[in-house]
Amino acid sequence: MNDLLIIIEREYLNRVRRKSFLLMTLLTPIFLFAAAIIPSLLMDEAVGEKESVLLFGDKEGYYTQALQRNSDFIFVEATDQYLEETPPDKEFSAMLYLPEQLEESPNMAMLVSNYTLSEALKKHINERLSEAASQAKLKRQSPTLAQAWEESQVEVHCQTMKGIQSASESGEDEESAALVSIVAAFLLYIFIFSYGTQVMRSVTEEKSNKIMEVIFLSTRPSHFMAGKIIGIALVGLTQFAIWTILAGVVVHYAAEEATYSDNLLEILAFSKSQLLPISTFFLLFFLGGYLLYASLFATIGALSNPGTDTQQFFLPVTIPILFSIYAGIYTACHPNSDLALWCSYIPFTSPIVMLARVCHGISLMEAVLSLAILIATDWLLFRLAGKVYRTTILLRGKKFTYRDLWNFCKQ
């Protein structure tokens, strides 16, 4: 046991004392904060700059009124008075030219713009004009029926609720939870992948160094591998602890002082209320996901030799973790979908996907069940990785195959 502690201490101190560790620990939160705040500011800016359209040919303002009703876009009728009073340098996103009788010439409407218009704007214009032109045609052919049709129109706006929250509060929480879960999932992906590959590089370097033959005279290979994995995990936990403290301070003060962005205020308020549970599950799923992939990467490092191709082993391990980040982003927007449900229990994707679901407030039993499956898989892969490591770490010059890997696992 003493040799295991010595190896853990060596791996931990060897990395924590590096200047790169201190530099990345301080700079990474700045980069992540910038990546979170810039999209929020851009979202607020985009809300203030609605797409505007100037209409020509709508003499009575009938189609302008139909387009503007309950719309997120701006439609202005180009009357003579408006054109005289409006400065010539005023810009519009587009100009819409309507024929004299749109209901008789529906294909003669022209939308002209120097910019690429959003699909939402074009869809809104087509749907509203079609509806208004149909009503105009009906009014000319049968005024009584058209009046009855207009009087019978009812617009329904569903009010959503989650628990006892109001619709507005629920919507804001859902958006904030989605953004926070995306950031948490992406951060967990970076942690697991970066520290897992550190284990692989460390094992590969040690294997090429003949000093390991001397080290194994005083310690067991399984202790050496476990010491590497645990030592590097402690480095990640140290970095995580520092970031958690910094995040708590930033969220606490920023939520009180920030007044320039409504979206950012909502995210900060949500993060402040959910900081403890999200941080706890982030820690647990990081440890579970790291141990799983660190065992696999340690196996790859033990199977590799200088100058040999390790892609045959590396690619199958990286595909699940790359898929999990995409599944995590999808889960952030659809936490109750079938994909999110299954991926939150599959050990190779559950750390990232289940963390994204935790941000949306799932039941505790679901998270515990996912962790239990993940821990059981960690134990199995750690045992198998120990067998492969013990058998292959001192073998050089042989190109291993999947058949060799299977035989090592059976030993």
Secondary structure, DSSP 8 states (H G I E B T S, - for coil): -HHHHHHHHHHHHHHHTSHHHHHHHHHHHHHHHHHHHHHHHHHHHHHHS--EEEEES-TTSHHHHHHHTT-SSEEEE--HHHHHHS-TT---SEEEE--SSTTT-GGG-EEE-SS---HHHHHHHHHHHHHHHHHHHHHHH-HHHHHHHHHT---------STT--HHHHHHHHHHHHHHHHHHHHHHHHHHHHHHHHHHHHHHHHHHSTHHHHHTTTS-HHHHHHHHHHHHHHHHHHHHHHHHHHHHHHHHHHHHH--S-HHHHHHHHHHHHHHHHHHHHHHHHHHHHHHHHHHHHHHHHHH--TTS--HHHHHHHHHHHHHHHHHHHHHHH-TTSHHHHHHTTSTTTHHHHHHHHHTTT--HHHHHHHHHHHHHHHHHHHHHHHHHHHHHTT--S----HHHHHHHHH-
